[in-house]
Amino acid sequence: MAIDQVLHMNGGMGDASYARNSLLQRKVISMTKPIYEKAITNLYCNILPATLAIADLGCSSGPNTLFAVSKFIKVVQNLCKRLGHRGPEYQVFLNDLPGNDFNNIFKSLSGFQEELNKQPGARIGPCFLTGVPGSFYGRLFPSNSLHFVHSSYSLMWLSQVPEGLEGNKWNIYMGSTSPPSVIKAYHDQFQKDFSLFLKCRSEEVIAGGSMVLTIEGRKNEDPCSKECCYIWELLAMALKEMVSEGLIEEEKLDSFNVPLYTPSPLEVKTQVEKEGSFQIDSLEVSKVNWNPYADELNLKDEFKDIGYSIAISMRAVTEPLLVNHFGEAIIDEVFSRYKTIVADHMAKEKSPVVNVVVSLTKRRTVVDMD
């Protein structure tokens, strides 16, 4: 089955849903506030649009979706208050793959609108929200129709599992034992996908429009470094244990590879400059604790267990892929083992998540890079 049919976060509001286990992603959105505030402020002051068109690509479902949108609108609201302007109307597009739980988003729209109307200060113009199912590795919107594009923790997901991974035995991603051909296949797929993403957005974003993209990445130029790959090697360990006990067929493990690539800042910069449609306003790297509950107070007992909190967060993200390949029967056992493995690892070594955040403006005259 095609990746775009099975790649989605766990829907609903259950214990393993993305809606209930996406605190890490929410913290990352909050961390990028200075970057998106600056981008939106510059955009609004330069264009002064009567209707501001915003697209959130890879929006997923749950509280983070409308949390991000509300933050963008508040930036414009506060800016209009300072300038004495009447606020624009808003056209917000929420995009993700067809398997995304859009129903969960739609059910929360009335509460979102009520919260917007409660905000003090400048009057908020009408806000029209639209769900847009489809891959952002293709065209999604009419030409020159978007002012601001946001994407957080989505662009590390590839359009497909790279070809040529037959030698990646006992791994589910790039790992310390992966041959060079596997590393190259992943790198080439990222280059192809990210370049296509930029090309498609260059046709959809107006001249002078902005994008803020947050990608799970790495500081190290080694694509197999622990800072980006080890959390997946730990998941592979759980699966390998089950192969050795006859609970999973070895062929099933060898044929499973995660469609993901965590780029370095240099790789992001290189592709943006090569594609040529956007100029880089800022390119930053930050880190966040893999355990999103590490600094939280008044936690439920289970979330005080670092193994549990990381395992349930990973389950919310990876379960649909695992179920599609291995079947549903093994899932509880996989993540029970993964929880123990992660807890043991984290007791010995801290492994933060690295974020690459790039703020871009579409060039008013596209540079020919050939």
PLY file of the C-alpha trace (Angstrom):
ply
format ascii 1.0
element vertex 370
property float x
property float y
property float z
element edge 369
property int vertex1
property int vertex2
end_header
0.00 0.00 0.00
1.19 3.53 -0.80
2.72 5.45 2.11
0.25 8.32 1.74
-2.56 5.87 2.54
-1.07 4.57 5.81
1.13 7.38 7.13
-0.87 9.22 9.77
-0.87 9.72 13.50
-3.21 7.71 15.74
-6.63 9.34 15.56
-9.38 9.69 18.15
-8.94 10.52 21.82
-7.82 7.15 23.19
-4.87 6.45 25.48
-2.50 5.97 22.50
-3.95 8.76 20.34
-1.80 11.54 18.96
-4.27 14.05 20.44
-3.34 12.87 23.94
0.36 12.22 23.30
1.72 15.18 21.36
3.04 17.41 24.14
6.55 17.30 22.67
5.27 18.65 19.35
3.29 21.35 21.16
6.42 22.45 23.05
8.33 22.67 19.78
5.64 24.92 18.26
5.91 27.18 21.33
9.70 27.27 21.04
9.47 28.67 17.51
7.31 31.64 18.60
9.99 34.33 18.02
10.59 33.01 14.51
6.98 32.83 13.32
6.14 36.13 15.05
8.88 37.89 13.08
7.91 36.20 9.81
4.21 37.03 10.14
4.89 40.58 11.28
7.15 41.30 8.30
4.68 39.66 5.94
1.68 41.63 7.20
3.47 44.99 7.27
4.82 44.52 3.74
1.58 43.33 2.13
-1.33 44.50 4.37
-3.69 41.85 2.97
-7.46 42.27 3.35
-7.67 38.46 3.59
-4.75 36.55 5.07
-4.39 33.02 3.67
-2.58 30.63 6.03
-1.78 26.96 5.36
-0.67 24.52 8.05
0.86 21.54 6.26
0.95 18.24 8.12
-1.49 19.63 10.67
-2.42 16.22 12.15
-5.29 16.26 14.66
-5.82 17.09 18.30
-5.14 20.29 20.24
-1.90 21.20 18.46
-3.63 21.84 15.15
-5.75 24.77 16.23
-3.19 25.78 18.89
-0.75 26.70 16.10
-3.39 28.53 14.04
-4.61 30.52 17.05
-1.04 31.67 17.74
-0.64 32.97 14.19
-3.91 34.87 14.34
-2.98 36.39 17.70
0.26 37.74 16.21
-1.73 39.59 13.54
-4.38 40.68 16.04
-1.79 42.25 18.36
-0.02 43.87 15.42
-3.27 45.41 14.13
-4.01 46.72 17.61
-0.63 48.47 17.77
-1.02 49.90 14.27
-4.66 50.87 14.74
-5.71 48.67 11.82
-8.88 46.72 11.37
-7.91 43.04 11.39
-8.02 41.08 8.11
-10.27 38.17 7.33
-8.55 34.79 7.66
-8.62 31.84 5.31
-6.96 28.91 7.06
-6.16 25.66 5.26
-5.45 22.57 7.38
-3.61 19.96 5.35
-2.60 16.39 6.01
-2.71 13.01 4.29
-6.14 11.43 3.64
-5.87 9.05 6.62
-5.64 11.97 9.07
-8.42 12.28 11.65
-10.01 15.40 10.16
-13.27 14.63 11.99
-11.51 15.28 15.29
-10.46 18.71 14.00
-13.89 19.61 12.68
-15.56 18.70 15.99
-13.39 21.26 17.79
-13.98 24.18 15.39
-16.87 25.72 17.30
-14.78 25.91 20.48
-11.90 27.38 18.50
-14.14 30.13 17.09
-15.50 30.90 20.56
-11.99 31.26 21.97
-11.00 33.62 19.18
-14.00 35.82 19.85
-13.05 36.05 23.54
-9.64 37.54 22.77
-9.28 41.16 23.94
-7.97 43.93 21.72
-8.48 44.44 18.03
-11.57 42.93 16.50
-10.73 39.60 14.88
-12.02 39.33 11.34
-13.98 36.28 10.19
-11.96 33.07 10.16
-12.78 30.44 7.54
-11.20 27.03 8.02
-10.91 24.32 5.37
-9.56 20.77 5.55
-7.26 19.89 2.64
-6.43 16.17 2.38
-3.45 15.34 0.19
0.34 15.05 0.06
2.35 18.26 0.29
4.79 16.62 -2.12
2.40 17.80 -4.82
0.27 20.85 -5.57
-2.49 21.53 -3.04
-3.58 25.14 -3.70
-4.13 27.54 -6.62
-1.21 29.61 -7.88
-0.24 32.66 -5.81
-2.98 32.04 -3.24
-1.09 31.69 0.09
0.50 34.34 2.30
1.93 32.21 5.10
2.80 28.51 5.23
3.62 26.66 8.43
4.77 23.08 8.89
6.01 21.54 12.11
7.38 18.00 12.52
6.10 16.85 9.14
8.80 17.36 6.53
11.08 14.67 7.92
8.46 12.19 6.67
9.28 11.10 3.12
6.88 10.55 0.25
7.88 6.90 0.09
10.28 4.35 1.51
13.50 4.85 -0.50
14.33 2.22 -3.09
17.42 0.06 -2.70
17.18 -0.80 1.01
17.52 -4.56 0.57
20.86 -4.54 2.40
19.43 -2.87 5.51
19.11 -6.18 7.37
17.92 -6.05 11.00
17.36 -2.28 10.79
14.12 -0.35 10.39
15.82 2.96 9.57
19.37 4.16 9.05
21.48 2.61 11.76
25.06 2.00 12.80
25.10 -1.23 10.76
23.42 0.19 7.64
25.59 0.01 4.49
26.53 3.23 2.63
24.04 2.42 -0.14
21.17 2.66 2.36
22.37 6.01 3.72
22.63 7.34 0.16
19.14 6.08 -0.71
17.62 7.91 2.26
19.58 11.08 1.52
18.63 11.05 -2.17
14.95 10.57 -1.33
15.02 13.53 1.06
16.67 15.74 -1.55
14.08 14.77 -4.15
11.13 15.24 -1.77
12.23 18.51 -0.17
13.05 20.03 -3.56
9.59 19.05 -4.83
7.98 20.52 -1.71
9.75 23.84 -2.29
8.83 23.87 -5.99
5.14 23.25 -5.27
5.01 25.92 -2.58
6.80 28.39 -4.83
3.84 28.18 -7.19
1.27 28.55 -4.41
2.82 31.25 -2.19
2.60 34.88 -3.33
5.77 36.86 -4.01
6.95 38.13 -0.62
5.00 35.41 1.18
6.57 33.46 4.05
7.12 29.92 5.26
8.28 28.70 8.67
9.27 25.03 8.61
10.27 23.02 11.68
11.84 19.66 10.91
13.08 17.02 13.30
16.73 16.91 12.31
20.29 16.71 13.57
23.25 19.02 14.26
25.78 16.36 13.26
26.52 15.91 9.56
26.59 12.13 10.09
23.09 10.91 9.10
23.51 7.87 11.36
24.42 9.83 14.47
22.73 8.89 17.72
20.97 12.24 18.00
18.60 11.31 15.18
18.70 7.54 14.74
19.09 5.93 18.15
15.43 6.19 19.18
14.61 4.11 16.08
17.40 1.63 16.81
15.78 1.06 20.20
12.47 0.27 18.48
14.33 -2.10 16.16
15.75 -3.82 19.25
12.23 -4.56 20.49
11.26 -6.01 17.11
14.46 -8.09 16.93
13.74 -9.58 20.35
10.37 -10.71 19.04
11.97 -12.19 15.89
14.39 -14.19 18.03
11.42 -15.56 20.00
9.47 -16.46 16.88
6.78 -13.83 17.42
7.65 -11.96 14.21
9.00 -13.43 10.96
12.54 -12.33 10.15
11.50 -11.55 6.57
8.85 -9.18 7.92
11.43 -7.25 9.91
13.90 -7.08 7.03
11.25 -5.69 4.69
10.14 -2.91 7.06
11.82 0.50 6.77
10.59 3.82 8.13
9.98 6.55 5.49
11.81 9.25 7.41
14.90 11.44 7.08
16.19 13.88 9.71
18.30 16.48 7.87
21.09 18.71 9.08
20.85 22.52 8.76
23.37 22.38 5.92
21.25 19.90 3.98
18.17 22.11 4.38
20.14 25.22 3.36
21.64 23.48 0.34
18.26 22.36 -1.04
16.62 25.76 -0.49
19.44 27.50 -2.34
19.49 24.89 -5.10
15.73 25.17 -5.75
16.06 28.95 -5.74
12.50 30.21 -5.16
12.93 31.25 -1.52
15.48 33.25 0.41
16.48 32.11 3.90
15.70 34.69 6.58
16.85 32.52 9.46
18.04 28.96 10.02
18.27 27.77 13.60
18.82 24.59 15.57
17.27 23.82 18.95
16.91 20.83 21.25
14.05 19.47 23.32
13.92 16.59 25.79
12.67 13.34 24.25
10.54 12.98 27.37
7.99 15.80 26.96
6.83 15.39 30.56
10.28 15.86 32.12
9.51 19.37 33.39
5.77 18.98 33.95
4.17 19.18 37.37
1.18 17.24 38.74
1.70 14.32 36.39
-0.31 11.13 36.40
1.80 8.30 37.79
2.30 6.57 34.43
3.82 9.70 32.86
6.43 9.87 35.63
7.82 6.70 34.01
10.18 7.97 31.30
9.95 4.68 29.41
6.17 4.86 29.32
5.96 8.51 28.32
8.38 8.12 25.38
6.93 4.78 24.29
3.34 6.06 24.24
4.42 9.16 22.31
6.19 7.00 19.73
3.21 4.65 19.55
0.91 7.58 18.73
3.15 8.36 15.75
4.24 4.94 14.46
1.38 2.54 15.24
-0.43 2.89 11.88
2.77 2.06 9.98
3.53 -0.93 12.20
-0.02 -2.26 12.04
-0.04 -2.02 8.24
3.16 -4.08 7.99
3.12 -6.47 10.96
-0.56 -6.63 11.89
-2.34 -5.37 14.98
-1.74 -8.42 17.19
1.90 -7.57 18.03
1.49 -3.89 18.86
0.96 -4.07 22.63
3.91 -6.42 23.00
6.21 -4.29 20.83
5.62 -1.16 22.89
5.76 -3.01 26.20
9.28 -4.13 25.29
10.14 -0.73 23.81
9.15 0.97 27.07
11.64 -1.18 29.01
14.43 -0.67 26.47
13.93 3.11 26.37
13.86 3.39 30.16
17.15 1.48 30.39
18.76 3.68 27.73
17.57 6.96 29.18
18.88 6.00 32.61
22.38 5.85 31.10
22.35 8.52 28.39
20.20 11.54 27.57
19.14 11.82 23.94
17.47 15.14 23.11
15.46 15.74 19.95
17.10 18.18 17.53
14.93 20.67 15.63
15.94 22.48 12.44
13.81 25.61 11.98
13.99 27.61 8.77
12.15 30.84 7.98
11.79 31.59 4.26
10.45 34.37 2.05
9.45 33.79 -1.55
11.62 35.84 -3.85
9.84 38.54 -5.84
12.08 37.57 -8.75
12.97 33.90 -8.84
16.69 33.32 -9.27
17.71 30.92 -12.04
20.04 28.49 -10.28
21.03 26.55 -13.42
0 1
1 2
2 3
3 4
4 5
5 6
6 7
7 8
8 9
9 10
10 11
11 12
12 13
13 14
14 15
15 16
16 17
17 18
18 19
19 20
20 21
21 22
22 23
23 24
24 25
25 26
26 27
27 28
28 29
29 30
30 31
31 32
32 33
33 34
34 35
35 36
36 37
37 38
38 39
39 40
40 41
41 42
42 43
43 44
44 45
45 46
46 47
47 48
48 49
49 50
50 51
51 52
52 53
53 54
54 55
55 56
56 57
57 58
58 59
59 60
60 61
61 62
62 63
63 64
64 65
65 66
66 67
67 68
68 69
69 70
70 71
71 72
72 73
73 74
74 75
75 76
76 77
77 78
78 79
79 80
80 81
81 82
82 83
83 84
84 85
85 86
86 87
87 88
88 89
89 90
90 91
91 92
92 93
93 94
94 95
95 96
96 97
97 98
98 99
99 100
100 101
101 102
102 103
103 104
104 105
105 106
106 107
107 108
108 109
109 110
110 111
111 112
112 113
113 114
114 115
115 116
116 117
117 118
118 119
119 120
120 121
121 122
122 123
123 124
124 125
125 126
126 127
127 128
128 129
129 130
130 131
131 132
132 133
133 134
134 135
135 136
136 137
137 138
138 139
139 140
140 141
141 142
142 143
143 144
144 145
145 146
146 147
147 148
148 149
149 150
150 151
151 152
152 153
153 154
154 155
155 156
156 157
157 158
158 159
159 160
160 161
161 162
162 163
163 164
164 165
165 166
166 167
167 168
168 169
169 170
170 171
171 172
172 173
173 174
174 175
175 176
176 177
177 178
178 179
179 180
180 181
181 182
182 183
183 184
184 185
185 186
186 187
187 188
188 189
189 190
190 191
191 192
192 193
193 194
194 195
195 196
196 197
197 198
198 199
199 200
200 201
201 202
202 203
203 204
204 205
205 206
206 207
207 208
208 209
209 210
210 211
211 212
212 213
213 214
214 215
215 216
216 217
217 218
218 219
219 220
220 221
221 222
222 223
223 224
224 225
225 226
226 227
227 228
228 229
229 230
230 231
231 232
232 233
233 234
234 235
235 236
236 237
237 238
238 239
239 240
240 241
241 242
242 243
243 244
244 245
245 246
246 247
247 248
248 249
249 250
250 251
251 252
252 253
253 254
254 255
255 256
256 257
257 258
258 259
259 260
260 261
261 262
262 263
263 264
264 265
265 266
266 267
267 268
268 269
269 270
270 271
271 272
272 273
273 274
274 275
275 276
276 277
277 278
278 279
279 280
280 281
281 282
282 283
283 284
284 285
285 286
286 287
287 288
288 289
289 290
290 291
291 292
292 293
293 294
294 295
295 296
296 297
297 298
298 299
299 300
300 301
301 302
302 303
303 304
304 305
305 306
306 307
307 308
308 309
309 310
310 311
311 312
312 313
313 314
314 315
315 316
316 317
317 318
318 319
319 320
320 321
321 322
322 323
323 324
324 325
325 326
326 327
327 328
328 329
329 330
330 331
331 332
332 333
333 334
334 335
335 336
336 337
337 338
338 339
339 340
340 341
341 342
342 343
343 344
344 345
345 346
346 347
347 348
348 349
349 350
350 351
351 352
352 353
353 354
354 355
355 356
356 357
357 358
358 359
359 360
360 361
361 362
362 363
363 364
364 365
365 366
366 367
367 368
368 369
